[in-house]
């Protein structure tokens, strides 16, 4: 992808992540699922990094890198084109779920997976708010 298109793509992803606190706050089911979740997740989109800090199921903080010494329980990393496919409004079969990308080794999940796996429905709902059809 060209430089301008990649920057536009990253700004779109960034704006969706920035909108997460309000979207999660309006989702009572998601808040109930995450009511005891306190974790920090690092998302790596190509060469850019984001930190999501979750406190009692609420998105407390979204920070965009560069991050000098990021501290997160787990990291989800992948190429920007993979994230673009996951975030698209219309996704083909197999691009509907983060773990489908992990299974095909297009995304890597590293770190302490306990907060991710023990609150899996929360994280799936959270990342569901990033999809284009639910984006502002």
The first five atom37 places (N, CA, C, CB, O) and aatype in JSON, in Angstrom:
{
  "aatype": [20, 20, 20, 20, 20, 20, 20, 20, 20, 20, 20, 20, 20, 20, 20, 20, 20, 20, 20, 20, 20, 20, 20, 20, 20, 20, 20, 20, 20, 20, 20, 20, 20, 20, 20, 20, 20, 20, 20, 20, 20, 20, 20, 20, 20, 20, 20, 20, 20, 20, 20, 20, 20, 20, 20, 20, 20, 20, 20, 20, 20, 20, 20, 20, 20, 20, 20, 20, 20, 20, 20, 20, 20, 20, 20, 20, 20, 20, 20, 20, 20, 20, 20, 20, 20, 20, 20, 20, 20, 20, 20, 20, 20, 20, 20, 20, 20, 20, 20, 20, 20, 20, 20, 20, 20, 20, 20, 20, 20, 20, 20, 20, 20, 20, 20, 20, 20, 20, 20, 20, 20, 20, 20, 20, 20, 20, 20, 20, 20, 20, 20, 20, 20, 20, 20, 20],
  "atom_mask": [
    [1, 1, 1, 1, 1],
    [1, 1, 1, 1, 1],
    [1, 1, 1, 1, 1],
    [1, 1, 1, 1, 1],
    [1, 1, 1, 1, 1],
    [1, 1, 1, 1, 1],
    [1, 1, 1, 1, 1],
    [1, 1, 1, 1, 1],
    [1, 1, 1, 1, 1],
    [1, 1, 1, 1, 1],
    [1, 1, 1, 1, 1],
    [1, 1, 1, 1, 1],
    [1, 1, 1, 1, 1],
    [1, 1, 1, 1, 1],
    [1, 1, 1, 1, 1],
    [1, 1, 1, 1, 1],
    [1, 1, 1, 1, 1],
    [1, 1, 1, 1, 1],
    [1, 1, 1, 1, 1],
    [1, 1, 1, 1, 1],
    [1, 1, 1, 1, 1],
    [1, 1, 1, 1, 1],
    [1, 1, 1, 1, 1],
    [1, 1, 1, 1, 1],
    [1, 1, 1, 1, 1],
    [1, 1, 1, 1, 1],
    [1, 1, 1, 1, 1],
    [1, 1, 1, 1, 1],
    [1, 1, 1, 1, 1],
    [1, 1, 1, 1, 1],
    [1, 1, 1, 1, 1],
    [1, 1, 1, 1, 1],
    [1, 1, 1, 1, 1],
    [1, 1, 1, 1, 1],
    [1, 1, 1, 1, 1],
    [1, 1, 1, 1, 1],
    [1, 1, 1, 1, 1],
    [1, 1, 1, 1, 1],
    [1, 1, 1, 1, 1],
    [1, 1, 1, 1, 1],
    [1, 1, 1, 1, 1],
    [1, 1, 1, 1, 1],
    [1, 1, 1, 1, 1],
    [1, 1, 1, 1, 1],
    [1, 1, 1, 1, 1],
    [1, 1, 1, 1, 1],
    [1, 1, 1, 1, 1],
    [1, 1, 1, 1, 1],
    [1, 1, 1, 1, 1],
    [1, 1, 1, 1, 1],
    [1, 1, 1, 1, 1],
    [1, 1, 1, 1, 1],
    [1, 1, 1, 1, 1],
    [1, 1, 1, 1, 1],
    [1, 1, 1, 1, 1],
    [1, 1, 1, 1, 1],
    [1, 1, 1, 1, 1],
    [1, 1, 1, 1, 1],
    [1, 1, 1, 1, 1],
    [1, 1, 1, 1, 1],
    [1, 1, 1, 1, 1],
    [1, 1, 1, 1, 1],
    [1, 1, 1, 1, 1],
    [1, 1, 1, 1, 1],
    [1, 1, 1, 1, 1],
    [1, 1, 1, 1, 1],
    [1, 1, 1, 1, 1],
    [1, 1, 1, 1, 1],
    [1, 1, 1, 1, 1],
    [1, 1, 1, 1, 1],
    [1, 1, 1, 1, 1],
    [1, 1, 1, 1, 1],
    [1, 1, 1, 1, 1],
    [1, 1, 1, 1, 1],
    [1, 1, 1, 1, 1],
    [1, 1, 1, 1, 1],
    [1, 1, 1, 1, 1],
    [1, 1, 1, 1, 1],
    [1, 1, 1, 1, 1],
    [1, 1, 1, 1, 1],
    [1, 1, 1, 1, 1],
    [1, 1, 1, 1, 1],
    [1, 1, 1, 1, 1],
    [1, 1, 1, 1, 1],
    [1, 1, 1, 1, 1],
    [1, 1, 1, 1, 1],
    [1, 1, 1, 1, 1],
    [1, 1, 1, 1, 1],
    [1, 1, 1, 1, 1],
    [1, 1, 1, 1, 1],
    [1, 1, 1, 1, 1],
    [1, 1, 1, 1, 1],
    [1, 1, 1, 1, 1],
    [1, 1, 1, 1, 1],
    [1, 1, 1, 1, 1],
    [1, 1, 1, 1, 1],
    [1, 1, 1, 1, 1],
    [1, 1, 1, 1, 1],
    [1, 1, 1, 1, 1],
    [1, 1, 1, 1, 1],
    [1, 1, 1, 1, 1],
    [1, 1, 1, 1, 1],
    [1, 1, 1, 1, 1],
    [1, 1, 1, 1, 1],
    [1, 1, 1, 1, 1],
    [1, 1, 1, 1, 1],
    [1, 1, 1, 1, 1],
    [1, 1, 1, 1, 1],
    [1, 1, 1, 1, 1],
    [1, 1, 1, 1, 1],
    [1, 1, 1, 1, 1],
    [1, 1, 1, 1, 1],
    [1, 1, 1, 1, 1],
    [1, 1, 1, 1, 1],
    [1, 1, 1, 1, 1],
    [1, 1, 1, 1, 1],
    [1, 1, 1, 1, 1],
    [1, 1, 1, 1, 1],
    [1, 1, 1, 1, 1],
    [1, 1, 1, 1, 1],
    [1, 1, 1, 1, 1],
    [1, 1, 1, 1, 1],
    [1, 1, 1, 1, 1],
    [1, 1, 1, 1, 1],
    [1, 1, 1, 1, 1],
    [1, 1, 1, 1, 1],
    [1, 1, 1, 1, 1],
    [1, 1, 1, 1, 1],
    [1, 1, 1, 1, 1],
    [1, 1, 1, 1, 1],
    [1, 1, 1, 1, 1],
    [1, 1, 1, 1, 1],
    [1, 1, 1, 1, 1],
    [1, 1, 1, 1, 1],
    [1, 1, 1, 1, 1],
    [1, 1, 1, 1, 1]
  ],
  "atom_positions": [
    [[0.83, -1.19, 0.0], [0.0, 0.0, 0.0], [0.86, 1.23, 0.0], [-0.94, 0.01, 1.19], [1.97, 1.22, 0.53]],
    [[0.35, 2.31, -0.6], [1.07, 3.56, -0.63], [1.1, 4.23, 0.72], [0.47, 4.47, -1.65], [0.31, 3.91, 1.61]],
    [[2.02, 5.18, 0.87], [2.19, 5.87, 2.14], [0.95, 6.63, 2.58], [3.34, 6.79, 2.05], [0.57, 6.56, 3.75]],
    [[0.32, 7.37, 1.66], [-0.87, 8.17, 2.02], [-2.03, 7.27, 2.42], [-1.28, 9.08, 0.85], [-2.74, 7.55, 3.38]],
    [[-2.22, 6.19, 1.68], [-3.32, 5.27, 2.0], [-3.07, 4.58, 3.34], [-3.48, 4.21, 0.88], [-4.01, 4.37, 4.11]],
    [[-1.83, 4.24, 3.6], [-1.5, 3.58, 4.88], [-1.72, 4.53, 6.04], [-0.05, 3.09, 4.88], [-2.21, 4.11, 7.09]],
    [[-1.37, 5.82, 5.87], [-1.59, 6.8, 6.94], [-3.08, 7.0, 7.17], [-0.91, 8.14, 6.6], [-3.51, 7.12, 8.32]],
    [[-3.88, 7.06, 6.09], [-5.33, 7.21, 6.23], [-5.9, 5.99, 6.95], [-6.0, 7.4, 4.85], [-6.76, 6.12, 7.82]],
    [[-5.42, 4.82, 6.58], [-5.89, 3.58, 7.2], [-5.57, 3.58, 8.69], [-5.24, 2.36, 6.51], [-6.42, 3.21, 9.5]],
    [[-4.35, 3.99, 9.06], [-3.97, 4.03, 10.46], [-4.78, 5.06, 11.23], [-2.48, 4.33, 10.58], [-5.15, 4.82, 12.38]],
    [[-5.07, 6.19, 10.61], [-5.88, 7.2, 11.31], [-7.3, 6.69, 11.51], [-5.89, 8.52, 10.52], [-7.93, 7.02, 12.52]],
    [[-7.81, 5.9, 10.58], [-9.15, 5.32, 10.74], [-9.16, 4.32, 11.89], [-9.62, 4.65, 9.44], [-10.08, 4.32, 12.71]],
    [[-8.16, 3.47, 11.96], [-8.05, 2.51, 13.05], [-7.91, 3.26, 14.37], [-6.85, 1.55, 12.84], [-8.55, 2.91, 15.36]],
    [[-7.08, 4.28, 14.38], [-6.87, 5.08, 15.58], [-8.16, 5.75, 16.05], [-5.8, 6.14, 15.32], [-8.44, 5.78, 17.24]],
    [[-8.94, 6.28, 15.11], [-10.2, 6.92, 15.5], [-11.21, 5.91, 16.03], [-10.8, 7.68, 14.31], [-11.98, 6.23, 16.94]],
    [[-11.2, 4.71, 15.49], [-12.09, 3.66, 16.01], [-11.69, 3.27, 17.43], [-12.08, 2.43, 15.09], [-12.54, 3.06, 18.29]],
    [[-10.39, 3.16, 17.66], [-9.91, 2.83, 19.0], [-10.22, 3.96, 19.98], [-8.41, 2.55, 18.98], [-10.58, 3.7, 21.13]],
    [[-10.09, 5.18, 19.54], [-10.37, 6.34, 20.4], [-11.85, 6.39, 20.79], [-9.97, 7.64, 19.69], [-12.19, 6.87, 21.87]],
    [[-12.73, 5.89, 19.92], [-14.17, 5.89, 20.19], [-14.59, 4.73, 21.1], [-14.94, 5.82, 18.89], [-15.74, 4.7, 21.55]],
    [[-13.69, 3.8, 21.39], [-14.05, 2.63, 22.19], [-14.59, 2.96, 23.58], [-12.86, 1.75, 22.34], [-15.58, 2.34, 23.99]],
    [[-14.01, 3.9, 24.34], [-14.55, 4.14, 25.69], [-16.04, 4.47, 25.69], [-13.79, 5.27, 26.34], [-16.79, 3.95, 26.52]],
    [[-16.49, 5.33, 24.78], [-17.91, 5.69, 24.73], [-18.77, 4.52, 24.28], [-18.13, 6.88, 23.78], [-19.86, 4.31, 24.81]],
    [[-18.28, 3.75, 23.31], [-19.04, 2.61, 22.8], [-19.2, 1.53, 23.87], [-18.36, 2.02, 21.56], [-20.27, 0.95, 24.02]],
    [[-18.13, 1.28, 24.61], [-18.19, 0.26, 25.66], [-19.09, 0.75, 26.79], [-16.77, -0.06, 26.2], [-19.88, -0.02, 27.35]],
    [[-18.99, 2.01, 27.14], [-19.83, 2.58, 28.21], [-21.31, 2.44, 27.89], [-19.48, 4.06, 28.43], [-22.13, 2.31, 28.8]],
    [[-21.66, 2.47, 26.62], [-23.06, 2.34, 26.2], [-23.52, 0.89, 26.05], [-23.27, 3.07, 24.9], [-24.69, 0.65, 25.77]],
    [[-22.63, -0.07, 26.24], [-22.95, -1.47, 26.05], [-23.05, -2.16, 27.42], [-21.88, -2.16, 25.17], [-22.05, -2.62, 27.97]],
    [[-24.25, -2.23, 27.96], [-24.48, -2.78, 29.3], [-24.06, -4.24, 29.41], [-25.95, -2.64, 29.69], [-23.52, -4.66, 30.43]],
    [[-24.28, -5.03, 28.36], [-23.91, -6.44, 28.38], [-22.4, -6.59, 28.47], [-24.45, -7.17, 27.13], [-21.89, -7.41, 29.23]],
    [[-21.68, -5.79, 27.69], [-20.23, -5.85, 27.71], [-19.68, -5.42, 29.07], [-19.65, -4.96, 26.6], [-18.73, -6.02, 29.58]],
    [[-20.26, -4.38, 29.65], [-19.82, -3.93, 30.98], [-20.06, -5.01, 32.04], [-20.56, -2.64, 31.37], [-19.24, -5.19, 32.94]],
    [[-21.17, -5.72, 31.94], [-21.44, -6.8, 32.88], [-20.43, -7.92, 32.71], [-22.86, -7.35, 32.7], [-19.93, -8.47, 33.7]],
    [[-20.11, -8.27, 31.46], [-19.14, -9.34, 31.21], [-17.75, -8.99, 31.72], [-19.08, -9.65, 29.73], [-17.0, -9.87, 32.15]],
    [[-17.4, -7.72, 31.67], [-16.06, -7.33, 32.05], [-15.95, -6.69, 33.42], [-15.53, -6.41, 31.05], [-14.91, -6.1, 33.73]],
    [[-16.98, -6.79, 34.23], [-17.02, -6.06, 35.5], [-15.85, -6.36, 36.44], [-18.31, -6.37, 36.21], [-15.54, -5.54, 37.3]],
    [[-15.21, -7.5, 36.3], [-14.06, -7.83, 37.15], [-12.76, -7.87, 36.36], [-14.28, -9.16, 37.84], [-11.73, -8.33, 36.87]],
    [[-12.79, -7.39, 35.12], [-11.6, -7.42, 34.27], [-10.79, -6.15, 34.44], [-12.0, -7.59, 32.81], [-11.29, -5.04, 34.26]],
    [[-9.52, -6.32, 34.78], [-8.55, -5.23, 34.84], [-7.32, -5.72, 34.09], [-8.22, -4.82, 36.34], [-6.6, -6.6, 34.58]],
    [[-7.08, -5.16, 32.93], [-5.97, -5.63, 32.1], [-5.55, -4.54, 31.12], [-6.35, -6.91, 31.34], [-6.29, -3.6, 30.84]],
    [[-4.34, -4.7, 30.62], [-3.84, -3.83, 29.56], [-3.47, -4.71, 28.38], [-2.62, -2.98, 30.04], [-2.78, -5.72, 28.53]],
    [[-3.93, -4.3, 27.21], [-3.71, -5.03, 25.98], [-2.95, -4.13, 25.02], [-5.05, -5.52, 25.35], [-3.29, -2.96, 24.87]],
    [[-1.93, -4.66, 24.39], [-1.21, -3.91, 23.37], [-1.63, -4.44, 22.01], [0.33, -4.01, 23.56], [-1.61, -5.64, 21.78]],
    [[-2.01, -3.54, 21.12], [-2.34, -3.89, 19.74], [-1.23, -3.33, 18.86], [-3.75, -3.34, 19.31], [-0.91, -2.15, 18.93]],
    [[-0.66, -4.18, 18.03], [0.35, -3.72, 17.09], [-0.22, -3.86, 15.69], [1.69, -4.52, 17.24], [-0.53, -4.96, 15.23]],
    [[-0.36, -2.71, 15.03], [-0.92, -2.63, 13.69], [0.23, -2.23, 12.77], [-2.13, -1.61, 13.61], [0.58, -1.05, 12.68]],
    [[0.8, -3.21, 12.1], [1.98, -2.93, 11.28], [3.13, -2.52, 12.17], [1.67, -1.82, 10.24], [3.63, -3.32, 12.96]],
    [[3.56, -1.27, 12.05], [4.66, -0.76, 12.86], [4.17, 0.16, 13.97], [5.65, -0.02, 12.0], [4.98, 0.68, 14.73]],
    [[2.88, 0.35, 14.09], [2.31, 1.24, 15.1], [1.72, 0.44, 16.25], [1.24, 2.15, 14.48], [1.19, -0.65, 16.06]],
    [[1.82, 1.02, 17.46], [1.35, 0.32, 18.65], [0.31, 1.16, 19.38], [2.53, 0.01, 19.59], [0.36, 2.39, 19.39]],
    [[-0.63, 0.46, 19.99], [-1.68, 1.07, 20.8], [-1.78, 0.29, 22.1], [-3.06, 1.09, 20.04], [-1.61, -0.93, 22.11]],
    [[-2.07, 0.99, 23.2], [-2.32, 0.34, 24.48], [-3.75, 0.61, 24.89], [-1.33, 0.84, 25.56], [-4.2, 1.76, 24.9]],
    [[-4.47, -0.45, 25.23], [-5.83, -0.33, 25.75], [-5.79, -0.74, 27.21], [-6.87, -1.2, 24.92], [-5.41, -1.87, 27.53]],
    [[-6.16, 0.16, 28.09], [-6.2, -0.19, 29.52], [-7.65, -0.33, 29.92], [-5.46, 0.89, 30.4], [-8.44, 0.6, 29.79]],
    [[-7.99, -1.51, 30.43], [-9.35, -1.84, 30.85], [-9.36, -1.87, 32.37], [-9.82, -3.21, 30.24], [-8.56, -2.56, 33.0]],
    [[-10.3, -1.12, 32.98], [-10.46, -1.1, 34.43], [-11.93, -1.39, 34.72], [-10.02, 0.28, 35.05], [-12.81, -0.62, 34.33]],
    [[-12.18, -2.5, 35.41], [-13.54, -2.93, 35.74], [-14.44, -3.0, 34.5], [-14.15, -1.99, 36.78], [-15.62, -2.64, 34.56]],
    [[-13.87, -3.46, 33.39], [-14.63, -3.63, 32.16], [-14.8, -2.38, 31.32], [-15.96, -4.16, 32.48], [-15.34, -2.44, 30.22]],
    [[-14.34, -1.25, 31.82], [-14.44, 0.01, 31.08], [-13.09, 0.32, 30.42], [-14.88, 1.17, 32.02], [-12.04, 0.07, 31.01]],
    [[-13.14, 0.85, 29.22], [-11.91, 1.26, 28.55], [-11.47, 2.56, 29.2], [-12.1, 1.43, 26.98], [-12.01, 3.63, 28.93]],
    [[-10.47, 2.44, 30.05], [-10.02, 3.58, 30.84], [-9.09, 4.48, 30.04], [-9.32, 3.1, 32.1], [-9.09, 5.7, 30.22]],
    [[-8.29, 3.88, 29.16], [-7.28, 4.65, 28.45], [-6.95, 3.97, 27.13], [-6.02, 4.81, 29.3], [-6.82, 2.75, 27.06]],
    [[-6.81, 4.78, 26.08], [-6.33, 4.31, 24.78], [-5.16, 5.2, 24.42], [-7.47, 4.35, 23.67], [-5.32, 6.41, 24.23]],
    [[-3.98, 4.61, 24.32], [-2.78, 5.39, 23.97], [-2.18, 4.87, 22.69], [-1.74, 5.34, 25.11], [-2.07, 3.67, 22.46]],
    [[-1.79, 5.81, 21.85], [-1.12, 5.47, 20.61], [0.37, 5.72, 20.77], [-1.69, 6.28, 19.41], [0.78, 6.73, 21.36]],
    [[1.19, 4.81, 20.25], [2.64, 4.91, 20.37], [3.2, 6.05, 19.55], [3.29, 3.63, 19.95], [2.44, 6.74, 18.88]],
    [[4.46, 6.26, 19.58], [5.44, 5.3, 20.03], [5.43, 5.13, 21.55], [6.82, 5.72, 19.57], [5.32, 6.1, 22.3]],
    [[5.54, 3.89, 21.97], [5.53, 3.55, 23.39], [6.94, 3.12, 23.78], [4.48, 2.42, 23.69], [7.47, 2.14, 23.26]],
    [[7.52, 3.86, 24.69], [8.92, 3.61, 25.06], [9.05, 2.28, 25.79], [9.45, 4.75, 25.93], [9.84, 1.43, 25.38]],
    [[8.31, 2.09, 26.86], [8.35, 0.84, 27.6], [6.93, 0.38, 27.87], [9.14, 1.0, 28.94], [6.42, 0.51, 28.98]],
    [[6.28, -0.17, 26.84], [4.89, -0.58, 27.03], [4.78, -1.75, 28.0], [4.27, -0.96, 25.69], [5.59, -2.68, 27.97]],
    [[3.78, -1.68, 28.85], [3.53, -2.76, 29.78], [2.11, -3.25, 29.56], [3.75, -2.3, 31.26], [1.15, -2.52, 29.79]],
    [[1.98, -4.48, 29.12], [0.68, -5.06, 28.84], [0.68, -6.53, 29.19], [0.29, -4.85, 27.36], [1.71, -7.2, 29.11]],
    [[-0.48, -7.03, 29.59], [-0.59, -8.46, 29.89], [-0.39, -9.29, 28.62], [-1.96, -8.78, 30.53], [0.28, -10.32, 28.65]],
    [[-0.97, -8.84, 27.52], [-0.81, -9.57, 26.27], [-0.8, -8.61, 25.1], [-1.93, -10.61, 26.11], [-1.23, -7.46, 25.2]],
    [[-0.3, -9.1, 23.99], [-0.17, -8.31, 22.76], [-0.81, -9.07, 21.62], [1.32, -8.0, 22.45], [-0.65, -10.28, 21.49]],
    [[-1.53, -8.34, 20.79], [-2.06, -8.89, 19.54], [-1.39, -8.1, 18.43], [-3.66, -8.8, 19.47], [-1.58, -6.88, 18.32]],
    [[-0.61, -8.79, 17.59], [0.18, -8.11, 16.58], [-0.09, -8.68, 15.2], [1.66, -8.22, 16.9], [-0.29, -9.89, 15.03]],
    [[-0.09, -7.79, 14.22], [-0.27, -8.22, 12.85], [-0.05, -7.09, 11.88], [-1.63, -8.81, 12.65], [0.02, -5.92, 12.27]],
    [[0.04, -7.44, 10.63], [0.22, -6.47, 9.56], [-1.02, -5.6, 9.43], [0.53, -7.18, 8.23], [-2.13, -6.04, 9.73]],
    [[-0.84, -4.38, 8.98], [-1.97, -3.45, 8.84], [-3.03, -3.98, 7.88], [-1.47, -2.09, 8.36], [-4.22, -3.73, 8.07]],
    [[-2.63, -4.71, 6.85], [-3.61, -5.24, 5.9], [-4.51, -6.29, 6.56], [-2.91, -5.84, 4.69], [-5.68, -6.41, 6.22]],
    [[-3.96, -7.05, 7.49], [-4.75, -8.05, 8.22], [-5.78, -7.34, 9.1], [-3.83, -8.97, 9.08], [-6.94, -7.73, 9.13]],
    [[-5.35, -6.3, 9.82], [-6.28, -5.54, 10.64], [-7.36, -4.9, 9.78], [-5.53, -4.46, 11.44], [-8.53, -4.86, 10.18]],
    [[-6.99, -4.4, 8.6], [-7.98, -3.79, 7.71], [-9.03, -4.82, 7.31], [-7.3, -3.2, 6.46], [-10.22, -4.5, 7.27]],
    [[-8.6, -6.04, 7.01], [-9.56, -7.09, 6.67], [-10.49, -7.41, 7.84], [-8.83, -8.37, 6.23], [-11.69, -7.58, 7.65]],
    [[-9.92, -7.47, 9.05], [-10.73, -7.77, 10.23], [-11.73, -6.65, 10.52], [-9.83, -7.99, 11.45], [-12.85, -6.91, 10.97]],
    [[-11.35, -5.4, 10.27], [-12.19, -4.26, 10.6], [-13.18, -3.88, 9.5], [-11.34, -3.08, 10.9], [-13.99, -2.98, 9.69]],
    [[-13.13, -4.55, 8.37], [-14.01, -4.22, 7.25], [-15.47, -4.45, 7.6], [-13.63, -5.04, 6.01], [-15.8, -5.3, 8.43]],
    [[-16.35, -3.69, 6.96], [-17.8, -3.84, 7.19], [-18.27, -5.2, 6.69], [-18.59, -2.71, 6.49], [-19.06, -5.87, 7.37]],
    [[-17.81, -5.6, 5.53], [-18.22, -6.88, 4.95], [-16.99, -7.79, 4.94], [-18.81, -6.69, 3.51], [-16.04, -7.56, 4.19]],
    [[-17.03, -8.82, 5.77], [-15.9, -9.72, 5.89], [-16.24, -11.08, 5.29], [-15.47, -9.87, 7.36], [-17.33, -11.61, 5.54]],
    [[-15.34, -11.64, 4.5], [-15.59, -12.98, 3.98], [-15.48, -14.03, 5.09], [-14.61, -13.31, 2.84], [-14.9, -13.74, 6.13]],
    [[-16.02, -15.21, 4.88], [-15.88, -16.27, 5.88], [-14.4, -16.48, 6.22], [-16.51, -17.59, 5.38], [-13.55, -16.51, 5.34]],
    [[-14.13, -16.61, 7.49], [-12.76, -16.79, 7.94], [-12.12, -15.51, 8.42], [-11.95, -17.37, 6.84], [-11.1, -15.55, 9.12]],
    [[-12.69, -14.36, 8.06], [-12.16, -13.07, 8.52], [-13.07, -12.45, 9.57], [-11.99, -12.11, 7.33], [-12.99, -11.25, 9.83]],
    [[-13.93, -13.24, 10.16], [-14.93, -12.73, 11.09], [-14.44, -12.64, 12.53], [-16.14, -13.6, 11.04], [-15.06, -11.95, 13.34]],
    [[-13.35, -13.31, 12.85], [-12.94, -13.46, 14.23], [-11.43, -13.34, 14.34], [-13.43, -14.8, 14.81], [-10.7, -13.83, 13.48]],
    [[-10.96, -12.69, 15.4], [-9.51, -12.55, 15.6], [-8.82, -13.91, 15.64], [-9.23, -11.78, 16.89], [-7.72, -14.06, 15.11]],
    [[-9.45, -14.89, 16.27], [-8.81, -16.18, 16.4], [-8.71, -16.93, 15.08], [-9.55, -17.02, 17.4], [-7.88, -17.83, 14.94]],
    [[-9.53, -16.57, 14.12], [-9.38, -17.15, 12.78], [-8.06, -16.67, 12.17], [-10.58, -16.76, 11.86], [-7.35, -17.44, 11.52]],
    [[-7.73, -15.4, 12.4], [-6.45, -14.87, 11.92], [-5.28, -15.49, 12.68], [-6.41, -13.34, 12.06], [-4.23, -15.75, 12.11]],
    [[-5.47, -15.72, 13.97], [-4.42, -16.36, 14.78], [-4.19, -17.78, 14.28], [-4.81, -16.37, 16.28], [-3.04, -18.22, 14.16]],
    [[-5.25, -18.5, 14.01], [-5.13, -19.88, 13.53], [-4.35, -19.95, 12.22], [-6.52, -20.5, 13.35], [-3.57, -20.87, 11.99]],
    [[-4.58, -18.95, 11.35], [-3.86, -18.9, 10.07], [-2.49, -18.22, 10.19], [-4.69, -18.18, 9.02], [-1.79, -18.04, 9.2]],
    [[-2.13, -17.86, 11.42], [-0.84, -17.22, 11.73], [-0.68, -15.86, 11.05], [0.31, -18.13, 11.32], [0.43, -15.46, 10.72]],
    [[-1.79, -15.17, 10.84], [-1.73, -13.81, 10.31], [-1.68, -12.78, 11.45], [-2.95, -13.53, 9.39], [-1.19, -11.67, 11.26]],
    [[-2.17, -13.16, 12.61], [-2.03, -12.36, 13.84], [-1.33, -13.22, 14.87], [-3.43, -11.86, 14.37], [-1.5, -14.44, 14.9]],
    [[-0.53, -12.58, 15.72], [0.15, -13.29, 16.79], [-0.34, -12.75, 18.12], [1.7, -13.15, 16.66], [-0.46, -11.54, 18.3]],
    [[-0.63, -13.64, 19.04], [-1.02, -13.27, 20.4], [0.07, -13.78, 21.32], [-2.45, -13.85, 20.79], [0.38, -14.98, 21.34]],
    [[0.67, -12.86, 22.09], [1.76, -13.23, 22.99], [1.51, -12.63, 24.36], [3.11, -12.76, 22.44], [0.73, -11.69, 24.52]],
    [[2.17, -13.19, 25.35], [2.07, -12.68, 26.71], [1.22, -13.58, 27.58], [1.49, -11.27, 26.71], [1.05, -14.77, 27.3]],
    [[0.68, -13.0, 28.65], [-0.18, -13.73, 29.59], [-1.58, -13.8, 29.0], [-0.19, -13.04, 31.0], [-2.3, -12.79, 28.98]],
    [[-1.97, -14.96, 28.54], [-3.26, -15.1, 27.86], [-4.43, -15.29, 28.82], [-3.21, -16.25, 26.91], [-5.58, -15.35, 28.38]],
    [[-4.17, -15.4, 30.12], [-5.25, -15.61, 31.07], [-6.32, -14.51, 31.01], [-4.69, -15.71, 32.48], [-7.5, -14.84, 30.96]],
    [[-5.95, -13.21, 31.02], [-7.01, -12.19, 30.94], [-7.8, -12.24, 29.63], [-6.39, -10.8, 31.09], [-8.98, -11.89, 29.6]],
    [[-7.16, -12.68, 28.57], [-7.85, -12.8, 27.28], [-8.8, -13.99, 27.28], [-6.84, -12.93, 26.14], [-9.97, -13.85, 26.92]],
    [[-8.31, -15.14, 27.68], [-9.11, -16.35, 27.59], [-10.2, -16.42, 28.66], [-8.23, -17.57, 27.69], [-11.28, -16.95, 28.42]],
    [[-9.93, -15.88, 29.85], [-10.94, -15.94, 30.91], [-12.07, -14.93, 30.7], [-10.28, -15.7, 32.26], [-13.12, -15.04, 31.33]],
    [[-11.87, -13.96, 29.83], [-12.89, -12.96, 29.51], [-13.07, -12.89, 28.0], [-12.51, -11.56, 30.08], [-13.23, -11.8, 27.44]],
    [[-13.05, -14.03, 27.35], [-13.06, -14.09, 25.89], [-14.26, -13.38, 25.27], [-13.03, -15.52, 25.44], [-14.1, -12.64, 24.3]],
    [[-15.46, -13.6, 25.82], [-16.65, -12.94, 25.25], [-16.56, -11.42, 25.4], [-17.92, -13.45, 25.92], [-17.06, -10.69, 24.54]],
    [[-15.95, -10.95, 26.46], [-15.74, -9.51, 26.62], [-14.86, -8.97, 25.49], [-15.11, -9.19, 28.01], [-15.21, -8.0, 24.83]],
    [[-13.71, -9.62, 25.28], [-12.78, -9.13, 24.27], [-13.38, -9.21, 22.87], [-11.48, -9.92, 24.31], [-13.17, -8.31, 22.06]],
    [[-14.12, -10.28, 22.6], [-14.77, -10.38, 21.28], [-15.78, -9.25, 21.1], [-15.46, -11.75, 21.12], [-15.88, -8.68, 20.01]],
    [[-16.53, -8.94, 22.15], [-17.47, -7.83, 22.08], [-16.77, -6.49, 21.93], [-18.35, -7.8, 23.3], [-17.21, -5.64, 21.16]],
    [[-15.68, -6.32, 22.66], [-14.91, -5.08, 22.57], [-14.38, -4.88, 21.16], [-13.74, -5.1, 23.57], [-14.55, -3.82, 20.57]],
    [[-13.73, -5.92, 20.61], [-13.2, -5.79, 19.25], [-14.31, -5.71, 18.21], [-12.28, -6.96, 18.94], [-14.11, -5.17, 17.13]],
    [[-15.47, -6.25, 18.53], [-16.63, -6.11, 17.65], [-17.05, -4.67, 17.45], [-17.79, -6.9, 18.18], [-17.59, -4.3, 16.41]],
    [[-16.8, -3.84, 18.46], [-17.13, -2.42, 18.34], [-16.2, -1.67, 17.39], [-17.09, -1.76, 19.68], [-16.43, -0.5, 17.09]],
    [[-15.15, -2.33, 16.93], [-14.21, -1.71, 15.99], [-14.63, -1.89, 14.53], [-12.83, -2.27, 16.18], [-14.16, -1.16, 13.66]],
    [[-15.52, -2.85, 14.26], [-15.92, -3.12, 12.89], [-16.59, -1.91, 12.24], [-16.85, -4.32, 12.84], [-17.23, -1.11, 12.92]],
    [[-16.44, -1.8, 10.94], [-16.94, -0.63, 10.2], [-18.44, -0.44, 10.36], [-16.6, -0.77, 8.74], [-18.91, 0.7, 10.43]],
    [[-19.21, -1.52, 10.4], [-20.67, -1.35, 10.51], [-21.09, -0.81, 11.86], [-21.38, -2.67, 10.26], [-22.19, -0.27, 12.0]],
    [[-20.21, -0.95, 12.87], [-20.56, -0.4, 14.18], [-19.79, 0.86, 14.49], [-20.3, -1.44, 15.26], [-20.0, 1.48, 15.53]],
    [[-18.89, 1.26, 13.59], [-18.09, 2.46, 13.81], [-18.91, 3.72, 13.53], [-16.83, 2.44, 12.92], [-19.85, 3.68, 12.73]],
    [[-18.55, 4.84, 14.18], [-19.32, 6.07, 13.99], [-19.19, 6.62, 12.6], [-18.88, 7.12, 14.97], [-19.78, 7.66, 12.29]]
  ]
}
